[in-house]
Amino acid sequence: MQNRVHTSASGEAAPGIRSASSDNRAAPATYPWLKAAAKRSRNIRSLRELAARRLPRGIFDFIDGGAEDEVTLADNSAAFGRRRLLPRVLVDVATADLRSDILGRQSGLPFAIGPTGGAGFVWPRGDLALARVAADNDIPFALSTTSAVSIEHMRERVDGRLWLQSYIFRQRDFTQKLISRALAADYEALIITVDLPVGGNRERDYKNDFSVPFKYTPRNFIDFAAHPEWVFTTLRYGFPTFGNLRDFTPSNDATRAASSVGRNYDASFNWDDLGRIRDSWPRKLIVKGVVHPEDADRLAGMGVDAIVVSNHGGRQLDGGPATLDALPRVKSAVGDRAAVYLDGGVRRGSDIFKALALGADAVLIGRTSLYGLAAAGASGVERAVAILREELTRTMQLCGATSIAQIDQRFLMPAQHQR
Ligand code: FNR
């Protein structure tokens, strides 16, 4: 078991099979039948169904699953269902402007594509597909530490707004190197994820024998055999490696690196350490994974530019609050000192509207973009973003809001009048 770590213990790493090699290629185009199916999808739920059909069960569960009993995972979505909109009528809503401010710059939409490691297992060089769609829609893209594509390769290929998400490893010099690479490659912002001092307990991954490196069990063979298109596509373009993890182990072997990532999160990382990162990173700093208002207050006080109210999509601590429920207290603790973003369970344009109404300055999407990616590569991601755009536009028009800045809590039914 030395080198064989389940993803639930290894955070977001997924099985690395080949050793790292430099890879200059773009994300491959999709097949026409996958593209057509994605185009027919009316909502994110249908993209998720396509993802479930195309991916081997182990890979689908890796993206879809959460920690332990998945109470927090389910509650992230349920919290949106608990809120009711309060529309205004007789407003001229012939046009709705979705442009908004994200980190002080205009963005085409009030959301960004958040960091998700292992996208390369969903689609070859999936990170590139995600980033391209983000750039085409004029929204930021956050590259995960455990992406298939490296910081530099991403910058060469995509001329959009790029953020780097970094975990903190015991090998502090490796973390520092990642940060310096992001600076050299002109990334706009650094996200430090703070809800993963240790890996979450993702039981679906154990059940599916999903581990790093990949385990060749009878279960996995049967699973793969039942998904020949995914196997063919993955083998054709090569199993993903972890572009950012070169230098992580002395041997520079991506498989070893990926397997040891989970054992090397630095559980001792604390406020002082974050303060040092704040001092050494001259650009925008985002801290992701906060639900407590006192933590948010302290972060705002130390000059962090944005705070992401997040529980890692219910993949870390199970039993914590839904992010939408945590948002109002975080917002009132932070005030205008820092931007407040939210992620977790966003599957509808109306979810984005509700988050903005409760005080979020913007939203990050996680699984929503991965379901699209799994369904049909970049075409599927494009479809996911288009669905959110269309739904948000319609929600704004039906509620009587014509710009993102107008959306506030007056568009929500006050809690005391809800049932
Ligand atoms: C994640 N997430 C994540 N977060 C992070 O900071 N670094 C990472 O590498 C990853 N990797 C990752 C992989 C996969 C497969 C998932 C589903 C999620 C968490 C992610 O950024 C975000 O917080 C959640 O996905 C938000 O919840 P929803 O939108 O997926 O419900």
Boltz pocket constraint, residues with backbone or C-beta under 6 A from the ligand:
constraints:
  - pocket:
      binder: B
      contacts: [[A, 12], [A, 62], [A, 63], [A, 64], [A, 65], [A, 76], [A, 114], [A, 115], [A, 116], [A, 117], [A, 118], [A, 144], [A, 145], [A, 146], [A, 165], [A, 193], [A, 288], [A, 310], [A, 311], [A, 312], [A, 313], [A, 314], [A, 315], [A, 343], [A, 344], [A, 345], [A, 346], [A, 364], [A, 365], [A, 366], [A, 367], [A, 368], [A, 370]]
      max_distance: 6.0
